[in-house]
Amino acid sequence: MPDTTPTSRNVEDDVVRGRQRLIFVRDQDRYVLTTLGVYADGVVAWRWTTTDFDGLGAAFGDGTLTLAPPEGARIIIEGTATGPARLESWLTPELVIGDLADEVDRLNERPDSSRRAYEAFLDYAEAPAAAGLEAARAAYLAIPEHRRIYFLGDMDHNDVPARILLAEPGERIPARRPGTELTVTEASRESALDYFRRQRPAEAQWAARQSADGPATTPPMTVSHTVYPQGWPDPPGIEVLQNDYPAIVVHRGREYPSVTHAYWALSTSDDAAHDRIVAAGRGRDAASLGAEAPRRDDWTAARLAVMGVLLRDKFRRHPAIAATLLSTGEHRILYGTGDARYWSRGGRSGTNWVGRLLEVIRSELAAEAAGIL
């Protein structure tokens, strides 16, 4: 069974990704086995409680949460009471909190504690100095203790190369095989340094093989959700990729001033609200009116397809705007944080669906221009 499994929660119109694990929650004289979730935005939740990592630590501290109820405690599993039980866990609250903090880093596509330590040792190996070694030591110790043996991702060596560098010459440390030891020497330290020096070239070779079906990964670019009260820039540049940008789109024979106007007008079940949204002067005004209008019952299930249709119409109807989209090349497109996290990068916790749709349409336009489609 994995340590954690995927989960998510809805925040208004957004879906925030998370991971969950089992935990015991004290309920008077009983302990309920339930799920503890952590989410990309840093929220921690169990049963009816929502908090953050400080609150999680406090809940472990005061006994609200536990990994193993006291001997003889009554345990509730999915609403069914069991008799008194004795449960033990080799994990500690500190280790679990460290694991969950790493999950949040991974949900946000940030290096977790293992990756940060790995990079610190690579940096030290390239330029050995006392400060670099202390940085590597701190990063290594920041990994939850039960994860340290795996942080190199190398089952032939485990974490032995790192522990050699952190030890003093002449010191005896546990070797890879349980129950065995090795003595750190200058030769073993040099061998450990050489181990880390080989890693970056090896990663580069792996990346080259992985990108054999296309160019190497390019850095992302952001389409900011910027409001221009005095009017759009002239020339507008990449701002034409914003949904608010005034570029007529047509849906079922009716014209809309922008993708934003069309999206929100089509989202409502009220004909009068639809017309008010279409008549709004700016995209942001259309969005405000749309948020207040009654929503179609089937909108959540249909909205992604609708957005795709509207964006395709925009770029096919306006060749100059399509050329701007094509000029972004192979860059990943991150849609700015002004929109809901479902559509935008949402401070890295969003699903970025507008950005992803822009990349798909860009690929379609490129394939058409090349005569492939």
C-alpha positions as CSV (number, residue, x, y, z in Angstrom):
1,M,0.0,0.0,0.0
2,P,1.5,3.4,-0.9
3,D,2.2,6.0,1.8
4,T,-0.2,8.4,0.3
5,T,-2.8,8.4,-2.5
6,P,-4.1,11.2,-4.8
7,T,-7.0,13.4,-3.6
8,S,-8.4,16.8,-4.4
9,R,-10.8,19.4,-3.1
10,N,-13.0,22.0,-4.8
11,V,-12.4,25.7,-4.0
12,E,-15.1,27.7,-5.7
13,D,-14.6,26.7,-9.4
14,D,-11.1,25.4,-8.8
15,V,-9.8,21.9,-8.2
16,V,-6.8,21.8,-5.8
17,R,-4.7,18.6,-6.0
18,G,-3.5,16.9,-2.9
19,R,-2.3,13.7,-1.3
20,Q,-3.9,11.8,1.6
21,R,-2.9,9.1,4.1
22,L,-4.7,7.3,6.9
23,I,-4.6,8.8,10.4
24,F,-6.4,8.2,13.7
25,V,-8.4,11.1,15.1
26,R,-9.4,11.2,18.8
27,D,-13.2,11.5,19.3
28,Q,-13.8,11.6,23.1
29,D,-12.8,8.2,24.3
30,R,-12.6,6.6,20.8
31,Y,-10.1,6.9,17.9
32,V,-11.5,7.1,14.4
33,L,-9.4,5.9,11.4
34,T,-9.9,8.5,8.7
35,T,-7.9,10.3,6.0
36,L,-5.5,13.2,6.5
37,G,-5.1,15.3,3.3
38,V,-2.5,17.9,2.3
39,Y,-3.0,20.1,-0.7
40,A,-0.9,22.1,-3.1
41,D,-2.0,25.4,-1.5
42,G,-0.7,24.2,1.9
43,V,-4.0,23.4,3.4
44,V,-4.2,20.3,5.8
45,A,-7.6,18.7,6.4
46,W,-9.1,15.8,8.3
47,R,-12.7,15.1,9.0
48,W,-14.3,18.5,9.6
49,T,-11.0,20.3,10.4
50,T,-9.0,22.5,8.0
51,T,-5.7,23.9,9.1
52,D,-2.0,24.3,8.0
53,F,1.3,22.6,8.9
54,D,1.5,24.5,12.2
55,G,-2.0,23.3,13.1
56,L,-1.0,19.7,12.1
57,G,2.0,19.8,14.4
58,A,-0.3,21.1,17.2
59,A,-2.8,18.3,16.6
60,F,-0.1,15.7,16.9
61,G,1.2,17.5,20.0
62,D,-2.1,17.5,21.9
63,G,-3.2,14.0,20.9
64,T,-6.0,15.0,18.5
65,L,-4.1,13.0,15.9
66,T,-2.1,9.9,16.4
67,L,-0.4,7.2,14.4
68,A,-1.2,4.5,16.9
69,P,-4.0,4.9,19.6
70,P,-3.2,4.0,23.2
71,E,-3.4,0.3,24.2
72,G,-6.9,-0.8,24.8
73,A,-8.5,2.2,23.1
74,R,-11.8,1.8,21.2
75,I,-11.2,2.2,17.5
76,I,-13.8,3.2,14.8
77,I,-13.1,2.1,11.2
78,E,-15.6,3.4,8.6
79,G,-18.3,3.7,11.3
80,T,-17.8,0.2,12.7
81,A,-16.6,0.0,16.3
82,T,-14.0,-2.6,17.0
83,G,-13.0,-3.9,20.4
84,P,-9.9,-2.6,22.4
85,A,-6.8,-2.9,20.3
86,R,-3.1,-2.5,20.5
87,L,-1.5,-0.8,17.6
88,E,2.1,0.4,17.1
89,S,3.8,2.6,14.4
90,W,7.5,3.0,13.9
91,L,6.8,6.4,12.3
92,T,6.7,9.5,14.4
93,P,4.6,12.7,13.9
94,E,7.8,14.5,12.9
95,L,8.5,12.0,10.1
96,V,4.9,12.1,8.9
97,I,4.9,15.9,8.8
98,G,8.2,15.8,6.9
99,D,6.7,13.4,4.4
100,L,3.7,15.5,3.9
101,A,5.7,18.7,3.4
102,D,7.6,16.9,0.6
103,E,4.2,15.9,-0.9
104,V,3.2,19.6,-1.1
105,D,6.6,20.4,-2.8
106,R,5.9,17.8,-5.4
107,L,2.3,18.9,-5.9
108,N,3.7,22.3,-6.7
109,E,6.5,20.9,-8.9
110,R,9.2,22.1,-6.5
111,P,12.2,20.1,-5.5
112,D,11.4,18.1,-2.3
113,S,13.9,17.6,0.5
114,S,15.5,14.7,-1.2
115,R,16.1,16.6,-4.4
116,R,17.4,19.7,-2.5
117,A,19.9,17.5,-0.7
118,Y,20.9,15.8,-3.9
119,E,21.6,19.1,-5.6
120,A,23.5,20.3,-2.5
121,F,25.9,17.3,-2.8
122,L,26.4,17.9,-6.5
123,D,27.3,21.5,-5.8
124,Y,29.7,20.5,-3.1
125,A,31.4,17.9,-5.4
126,E,31.9,20.5,-8.1
127,A,33.5,23.0,-5.7
128,P,34.5,21.3,-2.4
129,A,34.5,23.9,0.4
130,A,33.5,23.9,4.0
131,A,30.4,26.1,3.4
132,G,29.2,23.8,0.7
133,L,29.7,20.7,2.9
134,E,27.7,22.3,5.7
135,A,24.9,23.2,3.2
136,A,24.9,19.6,2.1
137,R,24.8,18.3,5.7
138,A,21.8,20.6,6.5
139,A,20.0,19.5,3.4
140,Y,20.6,15.8,4.1
141,L,19.4,16.2,7.7
142,A,16.3,18.0,6.5
143,I,15.1,14.8,4.7
144,P,12.8,12.7,6.9
145,E,15.1,10.2,8.5
146,H,13.4,7.1,7.1
147,R,13.8,8.6,3.5
148,R,17.5,9.4,3.6
149,I,18.6,6.0,2.5
150,Y,16.7,6.4,-0.7
151,F,17.5,10.1,-1.6
152,L,20.1,9.2,-4.3
153,G,17.6,6.8,-6.0
154,D,20.5,4.3,-6.2
155,M,19.9,1.0,-4.6
156,D,23.5,-0.1,-5.3
157,H,24.9,2.6,-3.1
158,N,21.9,3.8,-1.0
159,D,23.1,7.0,0.8
160,V,26.6,5.8,1.6
161,P,28.4,8.3,-0.7
162,A,26.7,11.1,1.1
163,R,27.4,9.7,4.5
164,I,31.1,9.2,3.6
165,L,31.4,12.9,2.8
166,L,29.7,13.9,6.0
167,A,32.0,11.8,8.1
168,E,35.6,12.5,9.2
169,P,38.5,10.4,7.9
170,G,39.0,7.5,10.3
171,E,35.4,7.4,11.4
172,R,33.5,4.2,11.1
173,I,30.0,4.4,9.6
174,P,27.4,1.8,8.7
175,A,28.0,0.3,5.2
176,R,25.3,-0.6,2.7
177,R,24.9,-4.2,4.0
178,P,23.1,-4.3,7.3
179,G,25.4,-5.1,10.2
180,T,28.6,-4.1,8.4
181,E,30.7,-1.0,8.7
182,L,33.4,0.8,6.7
183,T,36.1,3.1,7.7
184,V,36.2,6.5,6.0
185,T,39.5,7.2,4.3
186,E,40.7,10.0,2.0
187,A,40.5,7.5,-0.9
188,S,36.8,6.7,0.0
189,R,36.0,10.4,0.2
190,E,37.6,11.0,-3.2
191,S,35.6,8.1,-4.6
192,A,32.4,9.6,-3.1
193,L,33.2,13.0,-4.6
194,D,33.7,11.3,-8.0
195,Y,30.4,9.6,-7.6
196,F,28.6,12.9,-7.3
197,R,30.7,14.5,-10.1
198,R,29.4,11.8,-12.5
199,Q,25.7,12.5,-11.8
200,R,25.1,15.7,-13.7
201,P,26.6,14.4,-17.0
202,A,24.6,11.2,-16.5
203,E,21.4,13.2,-16.0
204,A,22.2,15.2,-19.1
205,Q,22.6,12.1,-21.2
206,W,19.3,10.7,-19.8
207,A,17.5,14.0,-20.6
208,A,18.9,13.8,-24.2
209,R,17.5,10.3,-24.6
210,Q,14.1,11.4,-23.2
211,S,13.9,14.3,-25.6
212,A,14.7,12.2,-28.7
213,D,11.2,12.7,-29.9
214,G,11.5,16.5,-29.9
215,P,13.5,19.5,-28.6
216,A,14.7,19.7,-25.1
217,T,12.3,21.1,-22.6
218,T,12.1,24.9,-22.8
219,P,11.5,27.2,-19.8
220,P,7.8,28.2,-19.3
221,M,6.5,31.5,-20.2
222,T,3.6,33.3,-18.4
223,V,0.6,35.0,-20.0
224,S,-0.2,37.5,-17.2
225,H,-3.8,38.3,-16.4
226,T,-3.2,42.1,-16.5
227,V,-6.0,44.7,-16.4
228,Y,-5.4,47.8,-18.5
229,P,-7.9,50.5,-17.3
230,Q,-6.6,53.0,-19.8
231,G,-6.8,50.6,-22.7
232,W,-4.7,47.8,-24.1
233,P,-1.0,48.4,-25.0
234,D,-0.3,49.3,-28.6
235,P,1.1,47.1,-29.9
236,P,-0.4,44.6,-27.5
237,G,2.2,41.9,-28.0
238,I,1.6,38.7,-26.1
239,E,-1.4,40.2,-24.3
240,V,-3.5,39.2,-27.2
241,L,-3.4,35.7,-25.7
242,Q,-5.5,36.8,-22.8
243,N,-9.1,35.7,-22.9
244,D,-10.1,39.3,-22.0
245,Y,-8.4,40.7,-25.2
246,P,-11.1,42.2,-27.5
247,A,-11.1,39.8,-30.4
248,I,-14.5,38.7,-31.7
249,V,-15.4,35.0,-31.4
250,V,-18.5,33.4,-32.9
251,H,-20.6,30.6,-31.3
252,R,-23.6,29.2,-33.1
253,G,-23.8,32.3,-35.3
254,R,-23.7,34.9,-32.5
255,E,-20.8,37.3,-32.1
256,Y,-19.1,37.9,-28.7
257,P,-16.6,40.7,-28.0
258,S,-14.0,38.3,-26.4
259,V,-13.5,34.8,-25.2
260,T,-14.3,35.9,-21.7
261,H,-17.6,37.4,-22.8
262,A,-18.6,34.2,-24.7
263,Y,-17.5,31.9,-21.9
264,W,-19.5,33.6,-19.1
265,A,-22.5,34.3,-21.3
266,L,-22.7,30.6,-22.3
267,S,-22.3,29.6,-18.7
268,T,-25.6,31.0,-17.5
269,S,-29.1,29.6,-17.8
270,D,-30.7,33.0,-17.8
271,D,-31.3,34.6,-21.2
272,A,-31.4,38.2,-19.8
273,A,-28.1,37.6,-17.9
274,H,-26.6,36.2,-21.1
275,D,-27.4,39.4,-23.0
276,R,-26.1,41.6,-20.2
277,I,-22.8,39.8,-20.2
278,V,-22.4,40.1,-23.9
279,A,-23.1,43.9,-23.7
280,A,-20.4,44.4,-20.9
281,G,-17.8,46.9,-21.9
282,R,-14.7,44.9,-20.8
283,G,-13.9,41.3,-20.3
284,R,-13.5,41.8,-16.5
285,D,-17.0,43.3,-16.4
286,A,-18.4,40.3,-18.3
287,A,-16.7,38.0,-15.8
288,S,-18.1,39.9,-12.8
289,L,-21.6,39.7,-14.3
290,G,-21.2,36.1,-15.2
291,A,-20.1,35.2,-11.7
292,E,-23.3,36.7,-10.3
293,A,-25.6,35.0,-12.9
294,P,-27.3,31.7,-12.3
295,R,-25.2,28.8,-13.7
296,R,-26.3,26.1,-16.0
297,D,-26.6,22.8,-14.2
298,D,-24.4,21.0,-16.6
299,W,-21.7,23.7,-16.8
300,T,-19.0,22.2,-14.7
301,A,-18.9,19.1,-16.9
302,A,-19.1,21.1,-20.2
303,R,-16.9,24.1,-19.5
304,L,-13.6,22.7,-20.6
305,A,-14.9,21.7,-24.1
306,V,-16.6,25.1,-24.4
307,M,-13.4,26.9,-23.6
308,G,-11.6,24.8,-26.2
309,V,-14.1,25.6,-28.9
310,L,-14.0,29.4,-28.1
311,L,-10.2,29.5,-28.2
312,R,-10.0,27.6,-31.5
313,D,-12.4,30.1,-33.0
314,K,-10.4,33.0,-31.8
315,F,-7.1,31.9,-33.3
316,R,-8.6,30.7,-36.5
317,R,-10.6,33.9,-36.9
318,H,-7.7,36.3,-36.2
319,P,-4.5,35.2,-38.1
320,A,-2.3,37.9,-36.5
321,I,-3.2,36.7,-33.0
322,A,-2.5,33.1,-34.2
323,A,0.9,34.2,-35.3
324,T,1.6,35.6,-31.9
325,L,0.6,32.2,-30.4
326,L,2.9,30.4,-32.8
327,S,5.8,32.8,-31.9
328,T,5.8,31.2,-28.4
329,G,7.5,28.2,-30.0
330,E,7.8,25.2,-27.7
331,H,7.5,27.0,-24.4
332,R,5.1,25.8,-21.8
333,I,2.4,28.4,-21.4
334,L,1.4,29.3,-17.8
335,Y,-1.8,31.3,-17.7
336,G,-1.6,34.1,-15.1
337,T,-3.0,34.0,-11.7
338,G,-5.9,36.5,-12.1
339,D,-8.3,33.8,-13.2
340,A,-9.6,30.9,-11.2
341,R,-7.1,28.2,-10.4
342,Y,-8.9,25.8,-12.7
343,W,-8.0,27.9,-15.7
344,S,-4.7,29.4,-14.5
345,R,-1.5,28.4,-12.8
346,G,-3.0,29.7,-9.5
347,G,0.3,30.4,-7.9
348,R,1.5,27.0,-9.0
349,S,-1.4,25.1,-7.4
350,G,-3.7,25.6,-10.4
351,T,-4.5,23.2,-13.2
352,N,-3.7,25.8,-15.8
353,W,-6.3,24.6,-18.3
354,V,-6.2,27.8,-20.5
355,G,-2.4,27.5,-20.8
356,R,-2.7,23.8,-21.7
357,L,-5.4,24.5,-24.3
358,L,-3.2,27.3,-25.8
359,E,-0.4,24.8,-26.2
360,V,-2.7,22.3,-27.9
361,I,-4.1,24.9,-30.3
362,R,-0.6,26.2,-31.0
363,S,0.4,22.6,-32.0
364,E,-2.6,22.3,-34.2
365,L,-1.8,25.6,-36.0
366,A,1.8,24.5,-36.4
367,A,0.8,21.1,-37.8
368,E,-1.7,22.8,-40.3
369,A,1.0,25.2,-41.4
370,A,3.4,22.4,-42.0
371,G,0.8,20.4,-44.0
372,I,0.7,17.6,-41.5
373,L,-3.0,18.1,-40.7
